[in-house]
């Protein structure tokens, strides 16, 4: 009888243990499903958001005003885990001890998006899922209004889908017909917007590229190239390459 009771006791303990573990596991799974990580990205030209040891705060206004301090590793992208129900969000930028509010971004509903790119002291926008490569329909702009020399000699504008410069061609102008096609396969399929501004829209044929440079030249030769723009830059809100001198000089910006 004692042995029988021991077996019953052991069996009941095992059932209780399994029930607790199963309930705990379900709770963990539920908790994981109930949260989402939100990212706040510095998309300003000067990359100034982290200046003066600034603190970035996320405020969830969906069902109140729940506040979360965001963390960063590179002072360009901040993140924080919040309830997945968070929809109407404000981002605040404070001084280091949060006694002075410097800037605020009141966003529209995120509609499932998790990355907000700030482009100025109060403006920005949500972006979609982070791309690993450029996709058909993505549009990139070339702007040399700050250095109109790129327009000299009726120059023709190209886009090339590698990071190669003239250095890989021994510092010489690149003759398109004899160039290394693993480095230089430029496209002249750009749309002229003004005398100093062009646009390029990726097609199915060029989708999949991860990097690009704009070039100027003529029908046969590439003369000068811009700074590089990577898909990671595009993810961070940069869709325009600014030119400020002849070769590899300029910066990235945003065009609405």
C-alpha positions in Angstrom: 0.0 0.0 0.0 2.8 2.4 0.8 4.5 1.7 -2.5 1.2 2.3 -4.3 0.8 5.7 -2.5 4.4 6.7 -3.4 3.6 6.0 -7.0 0.4 8.1 -6.9 2.3 10.9 -5.2 5.1 10.8 -7.8 2.6 10.8 -10.6 0.7 13.8 -9.3 4.0 15.7 -8.8 5.0 14.9 -12.3 1.7 16.1 -13.7 1.9 19.3 -11.7 5.5 20.0 -12.9 4.5 19.4 -16.5 1.5 21.7 -16.1 3.7 24.5 -14.6 6.4 24.1 -17.3 3.8 24.1 -20.1 2.0 27.1 -18.7 5.3 29.0 -18.3 6.4 28.1 -21.8 3.1 29.4 -23.2 3.5 32.6 -21.2 7.0 33.2 -22.6 5.7 32.5 -26.1 2.8 34.9 -25.5 5.2 37.6 -24.1 7.4 37.2 -27.2 4.5 37.7 -29.5 3.3 40.7 -27.6 6.3 42.9 -28.1 8.1 44.5 -31.0 11.4 46.4 -31.4 11.1 49.9 -32.7 14.1 51.7 -34.4 14.8 55.4 -34.6 17.3 56.3 -37.2 19.4 59.5 -37.7 18.8 60.4 -41.3 19.9 64.1 -41.0 22.7 65.3 -43.3 24.9 66.3 -40.4 24.2 63.2 -38.2 23.6 65.5 -35.2 21.0 63.6 -33.2 23.5 62.1 -30.7 25.3 65.4 -30.2 25.8 66.6 -26.6 25.1 63.2 -25.1 21.4 63.4 -26.2 18.9 60.9 -24.8 16.2 59.6 -27.2 12.8 58.7 -25.7 9.9 56.8 -27.3 6.4 57.7 -26.1 3.6 55.2 -26.9 0.4 57.4 -27.1 -1.8 54.5 -28.2 -3.5 53.9 -24.8 -1.9 56.6 -22.7 1.6 58.1 -22.6 3.9 55.2 -21.9 7.6 56.2 -22.0 10.6 54.2 -22.9 14.3 55.3 -23.1 15.9 54.0 -26.3 19.4 52.5 -26.5 22.1 52.8 -29.2 25.4 51.3 -30.1 26.5 53.5 -32.9 24.8 56.9 -32.2 23.0 56.6 -35.5 20.3 54.0 -34.7 18.3 53.7 -31.5 16.0 50.9 -30.5 13.7 49.8 -27.7 11.2 46.9 -27.2 7.6 48.0 -26.7 4.2 46.3 -26.7 3.2 45.2 -30.2 0.0 47.3 -29.7 2.1 50.5 -29.8 0.8 52.4 -32.9 0.7 56.2 -32.3 4.3 57.1 -31.3 6.3 60.2 -30.5 10.1 60.4 -30.3 11.7 63.0 -28.0 15.3 64.2 -27.9 16.5 65.4 -24.5 19.7 66.7 -22.9 21.7 64.1 -21.1 19.8 64.2 -17.8 16.4 64.7 -19.5 15.7 68.1 -18.0 15.4 69.9 -21.4 13.4 68.7 -24.4 15.3 69.7 -27.5 13.4 68.1 -30.4 10.2 66.1 -30.9 8.9 63.9 -33.7 5.2 63.3 -33.7 4.6 60.4 -36.1 1.6 59.1 -37.9 0.4 55.5 -37.2 3.2 53.1 -37.9 0.9 50.5 -39.7 3.2 47.6 -39.0 6.4 49.5 -39.7 9.2 49.4 -37.2 11.8 51.9 -38.4 11.4 55.7 -38.2 13.9 57.9 -40.0 14.3 61.5 -38.7 15.3 63.9 -41.5 15.3 67.2 -39.5 14.4 68.7 -36.2 10.8 67.6 -36.3 10.3 65.9 -39.7 10.8 62.3 -40.8 8.9 59.2 -41.8 8.3 55.5 -41.1 10.1 53.2 -43.6 9.2 49.7 -44.6 11.1 46.5 -43.9 14.8 46.9 -44.2 16.1 46.0 -47.7 19.2 43.9 -48.3 19.4 45.0 -51.9 17.8 47.6 -54.2 14.4 46.6 -55.6 12.6 47.5 -58.9 10.9 50.8 -58.4 13.4 52.3 -55.9 14.4 55.7 -57.1 17.8 57.4 -56.4 18.6 61.0 -57.2 21.8 62.7 -58.5 22.2 66.4 -57.6 25.2 68.5 -58.6 23.6 71.9 -58.0 26.5 72.6 -55.6 29.1 71.9 -58.2 27.8 72.7 -61.7 31.1 71.7 -63.3 29.7 68.3 -63.7 27.6 69.8 -66.5 30.6 71.0 -68.5 31.1 69.8 -72.1 27.6 68.5 -72.4 28.5 65.6 -70.1 26.4 62.5 -70.0 25.3 61.0 -66.7 25.5 57.3 -65.8 24.9 55.1 -62.8 27.2 52.1 -62.1 26.3 49.3 -59.6 29.6 48.7 -57.9 31.7 50.8 -55.6 34.6 51.0 -58.2 36.2 54.3 -58.9 38.9 55.3 -61.3 41.5 53.8 -58.9 40.5 50.3 -60.1 41.3 51.5 -63.6 44.8 52.7 -62.7 43.5 56.2 -62.1 42.6 56.6 -65.8 39.3 57.5 -67.4 37.2 54.4 -68.0 36.6 53.4 -71.7 33.3 51.7 -71.5 33.7 49.2 -74.4 37.0 47.8 -73.0 36.4 48.1 -69.3 36.3 45.2 -66.8 32.6 44.4 -66.8 32.8 43.1 -63.2 33.6 46.6 -62.2 32.0 48.9 -64.8 28.6 48.2 -66.5 27.1 51.7 -66.4 23.6 52.6 -67.3 22.6 55.9 -68.9 18.9 55.2 -68.2 18.5 58.4 -66.1 15.7 60.9 -66.2 16.8 64.5 -66.4 14.8 66.6 -63.9 16.7 69.9 -64.3 20.2 71.0 -65.5 21.7 69.8 -62.3 19.4 67.0 -61.1 18.7 63.5 -62.4 16.8 60.5 -61.2 17.4 56.8 -61.7 14.7 54.2 -61.0 15.7 50.5 -60.6 14.3 48.0 -63.0 13.9 44.3 -62.8 17.3 44.0 -64.6 19.2 46.1 -62.1 17.3 45.1 -59.0 19.5 43.2 -56.6 22.4 45.7 -56.6 23.6 46.6 -53.2 25.7 49.7 -54.0 26.0 52.4 -56.7 27.9 55.4 -57.8 26.9 58.1 -60.3 29.4 58.9 -63.1 29.8 61.7 -65.7 31.3 61.2 -69.1 30.5 61.1 -72.8 29.2 58.3 -75.1 32.3 56.2 -74.8 34.1 57.2 -71.6 33.5 57.7 -67.9 35.4 60.7 -66.5 34.3 61.4 -62.9 32.3 59.6 -60.2 30.3 60.5 -57.1 30.4 59.3 -53.5 29.0 55.8 -53.0 25.4 55.1 -51.9 24.7 51.7 -50.3 21.4 50.0 -49.8 22.0 50.4 -46.0 22.1 54.2 -46.7 18.8 53.9 -48.6 17.3 52.1 -45.6 18.3 55.0 -43.4 16.5 57.5 -45.6 19.2 58.6 -48.0 18.0 58.6 -51.6 20.0 61.4 -53.1 23.7 61.7 -54.0 25.1 65.3 -53.8 28.2 66.2 -55.8 30.6 68.9 -54.5 33.7 68.4 -56.7 35.0 66.3 -59.5 35.7 62.9 -58.0 34.3 61.0 -55.0 33.4 64.3 -53.3 30.0 65.0 -51.8 27.4 63.7 -49.4 24.1 61.8 -49.1 20.8 63.5 -48.5 17.1 62.9 -48.8 14.6 64.0 -51.4 10.8 63.8 -50.7 
